[in-house]
Amino acid sequence: MKRFLTALVLIPLVLVLVFLGPKWLFTLAVAAVAALAGWEYLGLAERGGAKPPRVAVLVAVLALFAGNFEYPDQTAPIFGGLSLGLLVYCTFRSSVEQVMADAAVSIFCLLYVGFTLIALPTLREETNGPSLLVFLMCVVWAGDIAAFYVGRAWGRHKLASTLSPNKTWEGALGSVAGSLLVTGGLLGLAKLFEMWNSAKLSYPEDLWYWLGLAVVVNVAAQVGDLAESALKRSAGVKDSGNLLPGHGGVLDRIDALLLAAPVLWYALVIHQWF
């Protein structure tokens, strides 16, 4: 029930931000989520023995979003400059024995929760940006729900028992099927909007393009989920936090998006080349 109520509150809020929120507010909201997830990740790293400068890392994460907002074409150089800044900070702040661990954790945090989530405001600025974000979230959410129920009912063969004992190949295939079904539903809904002369949802490419993209995004989401499970197991914890009732921490809730969002963006960029 806690899980359901949390989703009942968050999903409409996310959709309002996607469709109605101004660019600065949407970017700020994503940056806040990245900062919360980063705080949880740094907590996991501390359990593993590192002592990263939490405040400096979170400032770097927020600065990355601010830089992307003002200079979207310079995100990579900004990320590189902030990474070097964290290295210098750790060099003079940490003990000699801790410099490598602290710098590595700090820079990876900037990449893992910052550079990846930059894809969300970037996607939103595309011509059909809100539609792309709805596609991304529906593919990830539907895949997650389908994996849970299919795996629970028919799961027999473990997918990655050392990383996530409850995940099965049957659940993974069910996840892909769920993403394909929701993609078909979105395309049908977009056609209805088109009949009503509305562009709220717009998916201009062929059906097979979006179905293929759904599979790619779904696989990325499942790998993102497993990657975060590996990080938590390395730190010896079950959840990254307890901020979201029924869902664990923020990092637990967005782990799939951390890979799925940039993969969708890169797939769109590659598609534009051909």
Secondary structure, 3 states (H helix, E strand, C coil): CHHHHHHHHHHHHHHHHHHHCCHHHHHHHHHHHHHHHHHHHHHHHHHCCCCCCHHHHHHHHHHHHHHHHHCHHHHHHHHHHHHHHHHHHHHHHCCHHHHHHHHHHHHHHHHHHHHCCCHHHHHHCCCCHHHHHHHHHHHHHHHHHHHHHHHHHHCCCEEECCCEEEEEHHHHHHHHHHHHHHHHHHHHHHHHHHHCCCCCCCCCCCHHHHHHHHHHHHHHHHHHHHHHHHHHHHHCCCCCCCCECCCECHHHHHCCHHHHHHHHHHHHHHHHHC
